Amino acid sequence: MTINLSNNYQALGTSFSEQTFPAPVAAPSLLLWNETLAKTLTIPFSQKDDAELIAQYFSGNQLIEGSKPVSQAYSGHQFGNFNPHLGDGRAHLLGDIADTEGQRWDIQLKGSGVSSFSRQGDGRCALGPALREYMMSEAMFALGVPTTRCLAVVTTGENVYRERPYDGAVVTRVATSHIRVGTFQYFSARNDTDSLKKLTNYAINRHFPELLVEQKVATTSSPDDETMADDISSEQVLKFFSAVLSKQVPLVLSWLRVGFIHGVMNTDNTTISGETIDYGPCAMMNAYDLDTVFSSIDRNGRYAFGKQIGIIQWNMTRLAETLLPLVASDEDDAVAKIEPLLAQFHQDIQQGYLTMMAAKIGIDEPEQGDAQLINDLLAIMQKQKLDYTQTFTALTKALNKSEIEQPLADMLNEWLPRWHARIEPFKAAAHSLMVSTNPVVIPRNHHVEALLASCQENGDLTALDKFLAVLRQPYTEITDTKHYQDAPVDGDNSYHTYCGT
């Protein structure tokens, strides 16, 4: 049995990554294996029969045949401040693999050792953050949010030292690629236009092959041919940028739909593929509040729940800046060509937000006056500190009942007649739309933390497996759903998240 890895990103050359090998661990043991994802990726292993081999491969102790591990280079704006030299400090890209439909996916180890990008870090990951990424990414996938996913969590048999010793782990992340806005910034900061061309061509080939016209992309170049740069037309670059923008709209709107707060929307954590990446300081909103922040490092609320649309537009503007030399030799000319795309992006995401929020109250095609109806509801929710998920769940259920339960009905008593009048002509369709739009359960922060503590303390995954079974059916109430729908007693007022993986 083999895993059919390719090394397409590695073939771009050593300007794009550093060849480095995962550091061996003392006693790798498979803790979690995403069997369904493995089958989709045509990986022929099962936890029952191949646990030891899986642990060797996905701890980094044994290389998969054909793998050429690298740590990728990138830069990034971190909380608005540019760092020209970031890169994978504790991650190794093993290669890429085609799934059952021919889509290519990166296989990356996290917590697998140091690289030249580690900035004095130890290159390791504690078990808690590894479990958190597995849990959150599976929940987001089931919620219909574009996301990277986790294939495996392997314990290392070693301690990781933070404020105290923790069990160590390596998590395997799967993504359609790990190309970030910061990857483009890395070459832009070095005025390396040839590498920008190669990267753009590679990204088009990987994510937007429909944009290819005549050029062959850089994946066919030799790994040693660092000077090769493919020609690319201004029109192709603009179409590429437009395609990247179109991926960000459903990403961020999905976050807002389910109450997700990324927590660290730096340009190095913004993928051109439009996938959620980096689950370190993320959290879920309870009571509706645009200013909700949980990340311990977001001291000024830059990445608060209600600022995420603005930040993705800011990040896309940073990407646009890197592409200017590929659009036109004259900067003013390049800006004139790319600015209309950013203006259209602003319109698209604003209109998309209205459409998304309208769907949450059962309206498929928003009309004049619907924005006010939505904003009035949100104003009540913020003033009354109503739980985001529970409120929309209650409204959904109300279409099958005569009345909304107290005390919610009193809080919404002036708004409800307006809503009922709006959806009465298509009440059944409204209910169906709301059922598919509003989850009945989310990965509540207090439940996530309780399960992480339990797993780390006693190693028993029984409770985690039960939680995952519920999270994988977020729009359907199963037997155990009711155990995870409660809001935290303290409202998460003292809750903070941290960059762990």
KAVENKA-V711819 format. One record per pair of residues at least 12 apart in sequence whose ideal C-beta (glycine too) atoms are under 8 Angstrom apart, sorted by the first residue. I is the first residue (numbers start at 0). J is the second residue. Records with the same first field share a line. If there is no record, write none. Layout:
I = J / J
This chain:
0 = 43 / 44 / 49
1 = 43 / 64
2 = 42 / 43 / 56 / 63 / 64 / 96
3 = 41 / 65 / 96 / 97
4 = 63 / 64 / 65 / 66 / 93 / 94 / 95 / 96 / 106
5 = 65 / 94 / 95 / 96 / 97 / 103
6 = 65 / 66 / 67 / 94 / 95 / 222
7 = 95 / 103 / 201 / 205 / 218
8 = 69 / 71 / 92 / 95 / 105 / 176 / 177 / 201
9 = 67 / 69 / 92 / 94 / 222
10 = 217 / 218 / 219 / 220 / 221 / 222
11 = 197 / 198 / 201 / 217 / 218 / 220 / 222
12 = 197 / 220 / 222 / 223 / 224 / 225 / 227
13 = 222 / 225
14 = 72 / 186 / 191 / 194 / 225
15 = 71 / 72 / 182 / 194 / 197 / 198
16 = 69 / 70 / 71 / 72 / 87 / 92
17 = 69 / 70 / 72 / 86 / 114 / 115 / 116
18 = 67 / 68 / 69
19 = 68 / 69 / 70 / 91 / 112 / 114 / 115
20 = 59 / 62 / 68 / 91 / 112
21 = 58 / 59 / 60 / 68 / 91 / 108 / 111 / 112 / 169
22 = 59 / 111 / 112 / 113 / 122
23 = 58 / 59 / 60
24 = 58 / 59 / 60 / 155 / 156 / 157 / 167 / 169
25 = 155 / 156 / 157
26 = 154 / 155 / 156 / 157
27 = 54 / 55 / 58 / 60 / 153 / 154 / 155 / 156 / 169
28 = 54 / 153 / 154 / 156
29 = 46 / 50 / 51 / 53 / 54 / 57 / 151 / 152 / 153
30 = 126 / 152 / 153 / 154 / 168 / 460
31 = 130 / 133 / 149 / 151 / 152 / 460
32 = 44 / 45 / 46 / 50 / 53 / 150 / 151
33 = 133 / 137 / 148 / 149 / 150 / 151
34 = 46
36 = 148 / 149 / 150 / 173
37 = 150
38 = 99
39 = 98 / 99
40 = 96 / 98 / 104 / 150 / 173
41 = 96 / 97 / 98 / 99
42 = 96 / 150
53 = 151 / 153
54 = 153
57 = 108 / 150 / 151 / 153 / 169 / 171
58 = 108 / 111 / 153 / 155 / 169
59 = 91 / 108 / 111 / 112 / 169
62 = 93
63 = 93 / 94
65 = 94
66 = 93 / 94
67 = 94
68 = 91 / 92 / 93 / 108
69 = 91 / 92
70 = 86 / 87 / 88 / 90 / 91 / 92 / 114 / 115 / 116
71 = 86 / 87 / 90 / 92 / 177 / 182
72 = 86 / 116 / 182 / 185
73 = 85 / 86 / 179 / 181 / 182 / 184 / 185 / 267
74 = 181 / 182 / 184 / 185 / 188 / 266 / 267
75 = 179 / 180 / 181 / 184 / 265 / 266 / 267 / 268
76 = 181 / 184 / 265 / 266 / 267 / 314 / 317
77 = 265 / 267
78 = 265 / 296 / 297 / 299 / 301
79 = 301
81 = 184 / 188
83 = 184 / 185 / 188 / 189
84 = 116
85 = 116 / 181 / 185 / 267
86 = 114 / 115 / 116 / 185
87 = 114 / 116
88 = 113 / 114 / 116 / 117 / 118 / 120 / 122
89 = 109 / 110 / 111 / 112 / 113 / 114 / 117 / 120 / 121 / 122 / 123 / 124
90 = 107 / 108 / 109 / 110 / 111 / 172
91 = 107 / 108 / 111 / 112 / 114
92 = 105 / 106 / 107 / 177
93 = 106 / 107 / 108
94 = 106
95 = 176
102 = 175
103 = 175 / 176 / 205
104 = 173 / 174 / 175
105 = 172 / 173 / 174 / 175 / 176 / 177
106 = 150 / 171 / 173
107 = 171 / 172 / 173 / 174 / 177
108 = 169 / 170 / 171 / 172
109 = 124 / 129 / 132 / 169 / 170 / 171 / 172 / 500
110 = 122 / 123 / 124 / 129 / 167 / 168 / 169 / 170 / 500
111 = 169
121 = 159 / 160
123 = 155 / 157 / 159 / 167
124 = 159 / 167 / 168 / 169 / 170 / 499 / 500
125 = 159 / 161 / 165 / 166 / 167 / 168 / 499
126 = 152 / 154 / 165 / 166 / 167 / 168 / 454 / 455
127 = 165 / 451 / 454 / 455 / 499
128 = 170 / 279 / 499 / 500
129 = 152 / 168 / 169 / 170 / 500
130 = 152 / 168 / 450 / 451 / 454 / 455 / 463
131 = 278 / 279 / 447 / 451 / 499 / 500
132 = 149 / 170 / 172 / 278 / 279 / 500
133 = 149 / 152 / 170
134 = 442 / 447 / 450 / 451 / 463 / 466 / 467 / 470
135 = 278 / 281 / 442 / 447
136 = 148 / 149 / 275 / 278
137 = 149 / 467 / 470 / 471
138 = 441 / 442 / 470 / 471 / 473
139 = 259 / 275
141 = 470 / 471 / 472 / 473
142 = 253 / 257 / 438 / 441 / 473
143 = 253
144 = 250 / 253 / 254 / 257 / 259 / 275
145 = 246 / 249 / 250 / 253 / 272 / 273 / 274 / 275
146 = 274 / 275 / 276
147 = 172 / 173 / 174 / 270 / 274 / 275 / 276
148 = 172 / 173 / 174
149 = 170 / 171 / 172 / 173
150 = 171 / 172 / 173
151 = 170 / 171
152 = 168 / 169 / 170 / 171
153 = 168 / 169 / 170 / 171
154 = 166 / 167 / 168
155 = 167 / 168 / 169
165 = 455
166 = 455
170 = 500
174 = 270 / 272 / 274 / 276
175 = 205 / 206 / 272 / 274
176 = 202 / 205 / 206 / 270 / 271 / 272
177 = 270 / 276
178 = 198 / 201 / 202 / 205 / 206 / 270 / 271 / 272
179 = 266 / 267 / 268 / 269 / 270 / 271 / 276
180 = 266 / 267 / 269 / 270 / 271 / 314 / 315 / 317 / 318 / 321
181 = 265 / 266 / 267 / 269
182 = 198
183 = 195 / 198 / 199 / 271 / 318 / 321 / 322
184 = 266 / 317 / 318 / 321
186 = 198 / 321
187 = 320 / 321 / 324
192 = 228 / 324 / 325
193 = 226 / 227 / 228
194 = 228
195 = 321 / 322 / 324 / 325
196 = 228 / 229 / 230 / 231 / 325
197 = 217 / 220 / 227 / 228 / 229
198 = 217
199 = 231 / 235 / 236 / 239 / 322 / 325
200 = 214 / 216 / 217 / 229 / 231
201 = 216 / 217 / 218
202 = 239 / 271
203 = 216 / 235 / 239
204 = 216 / 217 / 218
205 = 218
206 = 242 / 246 / 271 / 272
207 = 238 / 239 / 242
210 = 235 / 238 / 239 / 242
212 = 232 / 235
214 = 229 / 230 / 231 / 235
215 = 229
216 = 229
217 = 229
231 = 325
233 = 325 / 326 / 327 / 336
236 = 322 / 325 / 326
237 = 326 / 336 / 337 / 340
239 = 322
240 = 318 / 319 / 322 / 337 / 340
241 = 340 / 343
243 = 271 / 273 / 315 / 318
244 = 315 / 340 / 341 / 343 / 344 / 347
245 = 347
246 = 271 / 272 / 273
247 = 269 / 273 / 311 / 315 / 344 / 348
248 = 344 / 347 / 348 / 351
249 = 273 / 351
250 = 273 / 274 / 275 / 311
251 = 307 / 308 / 311 / 348
252 = 348 / 351 / 352 / 355
254 = 275 / 307
255 = 304 / 307 / 308 / 352 / 355
256 = 355 / 359 / 436
257 = 283 / 388 / 438 / 441
258 = 283 / 284 / 285 / 304 / 387 / 388 / 441
259 = 275 / 281 / 283 / 284
260 = 281 / 282 / 283 / 284 / 291 / 292 / 293 / 294 / 302 / 303 / 304 / 307
261 = 275 / 277 / 281 / 302 / 307
262 = 279 / 280 / 281 / 282 / 292 / 293 / 294 / 297 / 302 / 496
263 = 277 / 279 / 280 / 281 / 294 / 296 / 297 / 302 / 498
264 = 301 / 302 / 307 / 310 / 311 / 314
266 = 314 / 317 / 318
269 = 311 / 314
271 = 318
277 = 500
278 = 500
279 = 496 / 497 / 498 / 499 / 500
280 = 293 / 294 / 295 / 296 / 297 / 496 / 497 / 498
281 = 294 / 496
282 = 294 / 444 / 491 / 494 / 496
283 = 441 / 442 / 443 / 444
284 = 304 / 387
285 = 386 / 387 / 388 / 443 / 444 / 486 / 487 / 490 / 491
286 = 380 / 384 / 385 / 386 / 387 / 486 / 490
287 = 377 / 380 / 381 / 384 / 385 / 386 / 387 / 390
288 = 304 / 305 / 381 / 384
289 = 303 / 304 / 305 / 306 / 381
290 = 303 / 304 / 305
291 = 303 / 304 / 305
292 = 304
293 = 444 / 491 / 494 / 495 / 496
294 = 495 / 496 / 497
295 = 495 / 496 / 497
296 = 497 / 498
308 = 348 / 349 / 352
311 = 348
312 = 341 / 344 / 345 / 348
315 = 341 / 344
316 = 341
319 = 337 / 340 / 341
322 = 337
323 = 337
353 = 365 / 369 / 370 / 373
355 = 436
356 = 373 / 377
357 = 369 / 373
358 = 432 / 433 / 436
359 = 391 / 433 / 436 / 437
360 = 372 / 373 / 376 / 391 / 394 / 418 / 422 / 429 / 433
361 = 398 / 422 / 425 / 426 / 428 / 429 / 430 / 432 / 433
362 = 421 / 422 / 429 / 432
363 = 425 / 428 / 429 / 432
369 = 421
372 = 414 / 417 / 418 / 421
375 = 414 / 417
376 = 411 / 414 / 418
379 = 410 / 411 / 414
383 = 410
384 = 490
385 = 407 / 410
386 = 486
388 = 437 / 438 / 439 / 440 / 441 / 484
389 = 484 / 486
390 = 407
391 = 433 / 437
392 = 437 / 438 / 439 / 484
393 = 407
394 = 418 / 433 / 437
395 = 430 / 433 / 434 / 437
398 = 422 / 426 / 429 / 430 / 433
399 = 430
403 = 415
434 = 474
435 = 474
437 = 474
438 = 473 / 474
439 = 473 / 474 / 475 / 476 / 480 / 484
440 = 469 / 470 / 473 / 476 / 480 / 483 / 484
441 = 473
442 = 466 / 470
443 = 483 / 484 / 485 / 486 / 487
444 = 487 / 491 / 494 / 496
445 = 487 / 491 / 494
446 = 466 / 483
448 = 494
450 = 462 / 463 / 466
465 = 479
466 = 483
469 = 482 / 483
470 = 483
